[in-house]
Amino acid sequence: MVNLKLLLFTADLPEVPKSPPSSYALFVKDYFNREKGNLQSREGGIKIAEISHGIAEEWKVMSSTDRAKYENESKKLRTAYEIEFKDFMSGLTPAGRLAIQAVTGKTLRLPKSRPGLDGGMARNGRKKPLSAFFEFLAEMREKGGIEMGDVELKDKAKTFAKRGGDMWKALSAEEKQVRRRSAFGYKKFGC
């Protein structure tokens, strides 16, 4: 059964701008446009799995200069989208925003920056801040505070983590609490 109120309500709502395609999606579209005639098999059908595999392989071996064409186009489209979306959001009333969210079921937010476009990731490419334990391990690695001896190369990471864990366990509760408070999360909220 069709909800007539919802149908009438959605006719008045502005259309939300669509997010732009990624560089890979632009490449796929270009590939299909170039290879339309060659994609059908002998039986006359198109085998999507084989085509997808071929496209992915071609993307992997593509030179960085060829790939840059698609990445630059994606960046331009992303920038235009962000401007368009900000304009859309600024012209939208709170009631309109709630109506769109009710109809689509999605929360409207300004687009977040992507890691590849303008460094949207946190420290050193990590998406989340380090916990107190991993901050401790990073500090020990920088200082050389964990003696590795003559451990084989393949076992170094495992041995480092194990010895670092033992050193963490040996810390007193007060020392651990100080490290936890100095971790990123507590600085952020002023605790």
C-alpha positions in Angstrom: 0.0 0.0 0.0 1.3 3.4 -1.0 1.5 6.1 1.7 -0.1 9.1 0.0 1.1 11.6 2.6 4.7 10.5 2.1 4.3 10.6 -1.6 2.9 14.2 -1.5 5.5 15.2 1.0 8.4 14.0 -1.0 7.4 16.0 -4.1 8.1 19.3 -2.4 11.5 18.3 -1.0 14.7 19.5 -2.8 16.9 16.8 -4.3 20.0 16.0 -2.3 23.2 16.3 -4.4 24.7 12.9 -5.2 28.3 12.2 -4.1 30.9 12.1 -6.9 32.4 8.9 -8.2 35.8 7.7 -7.1 38.8 7.6 -9.5 38.3 3.9 -9.9 34.6 4.3 -10.7 35.6 6.9 -13.4 38.0 4.4 -14.8 35.4 1.7 -14.9 33.0 4.0 -16.8 35.7 5.0 -19.3 36.6 1.3 -19.7 33.0 0.3 -20.5 32.7 3.2 -23.0 35.9 2.2 -24.8 35.3 -1.5 -24.8 31.5 -1.8 -25.4 31.8 -3.9 -28.5 34.5 -6.3 -27.1 32.7 -7.1 -23.9 30.1 -9.7 -25.1 31.1 -13.3 -25.0 30.6 -15.8 -27.9 27.2 -16.7 -26.5 26.1 -13.1 -26.7 25.9 -12.4 -23.0 28.2 -10.3 -20.8 30.0 -12.1 -18.0 30.3 -9.5 -15.3 32.7 -11.4 -13.1 35.2 -11.8 -15.9 34.9 -8.2 -16.9 35.3 -7.0 -13.3 38.4 -9.1 -12.9 39.9 -7.7 -16.1 39.1 -4.1 -15.2 40.6 -4.6 -11.7 43.8 -6.1 -13.2 44.1 -3.2 -15.7 43.7 -0.7 -12.9 46.4 -2.4 -10.8 49.0 -2.3 -13.6 48.1 1.2 -14.8 51.0 3.7 -14.6 50.7 6.5 -12.1 50.5 9.1 -14.8 47.5 7.4 -16.4 45.9 6.9 -13.1 46.5 10.6 -12.2 44.1 11.6 -15.0 41.2 9.8 -13.1 42.4 10.9 -9.7 42.5 14.6 -10.8 39.0 14.3 -12.3 37.7 12.7 -9.1 39.2 15.5 -7.0 37.6 18.1 -9.2 34.2 16.4 -9.0 34.6 16.0 -5.2 35.5 19.7 -4.7 32.5 20.8 -6.8 30.3 18.4 -4.8 31.4 19.7 -1.5 30.6 23.3 -2.6 27.3 22.2 -4.0 26.4 20.3 -0.8 27.4 23.2 1.4 25.2 25.5 -0.6 22.4 23.0 -0.4 22.7 22.6 3.4 22.8 26.4 3.9 19.6 26.9 2.0 17.8 24.1 3.8 15.6 24.8 6.8 15.7 22.6 9.9 12.2 21.3 9.0 13.3 20.5 5.5 16.4 18.7 6.8 14.2 16.6 9.2 11.8 15.9 6.3 14.6 14.6 4.1 16.0 12.5 6.9 12.5 11.0 7.5 12.0 10.2 3.9 15.5 8.8 3.1 16.4 7.5 6.5 19.8 9.1 6.2 21.3 11.8 8.3 22.4 14.8 6.3 25.9 16.0 7.2 28.5 18.0 5.4 30.9 15.8 3.5 34.0 14.7 5.5 37.4 15.1 3.9 38.8 11.9 2.5 42.2 10.7 3.5 43.6 10.7 -0.1 42.4 14.2 -0.9 43.4 16.6 1.8 44.9 14.6 4.7 41.7 13.8 6.6 43.4 11.1 8.7 44.8 11.6 12.1 48.4 11.3 13.0 50.7 9.5 10.6 47.9 8.1 8.5 46.0 6.5 11.4 42.2 7.0 11.5 42.0 6.7 15.2 44.3 7.9 18.0 46.5 5.4 19.7 45.5 4.0 23.0 47.7 4.5 26.1 49.2 1.1 25.6 50.2 1.7 22.0 51.5 5.2 22.9 53.7 3.4 25.5 54.9 1.0 22.8 55.6 3.8 20.4 57.6 5.6 23.1 59.6 2.5 23.9 60.4 1.9 20.2 61.6 5.5 19.8 63.7 5.3 22.9 65.0 1.8 22.2 63.6 0.9 25.7 62.9 -2.7 24.8 65.9 -4.9 24.5 65.5 -7.3 21.5 68.8 -9.1 21.7 69.5 -11.4 18.8 65.9 -12.3 17.8 65.3 -13.4 14.2 63.8 -10.8 11.9 60.6 -12.7 11.4 60.0 -12.9 15.2 60.9 -9.3 16.0 57.4 -7.8 16.0 55.9 -10.6 18.0 58.8 -10.5 20.5 58.6 -6.7 20.7 54.8 -6.8 21.4 55.3 -9.5 24.1 58.1 -7.8 25.9 56.3 -4.4 25.6 53.1 -6.1 27.1 55.2 -7.4 30.0 56.6 -4.0 30.6 53.1 -2.5 30.5 51.9 -5.0 33.0 54.8 -4.2 35.3 53.8 -0.5 35.5 51.9 0.5 38.6 48.2 1.5 38.4 49.2 5.1 38.9 51.7 5.1 36.1 49.2 3.5 33.7 46.5 6.1 34.7 48.9 9.0 34.0 49.6 7.5 30.5 45.9 7.0 29.9 45.1 10.6 30.9 47.8 11.8 28.5 46.4 9.7 25.6 44.6 11.6 22.9 41.0 11.0 24.1 41.5 12.6 27.5 43.3 15.7 26.0 40.4 16.1 23.6 37.8 16.3 26.3 39.9 18.2 28.8 40.0 15.5 31.5 
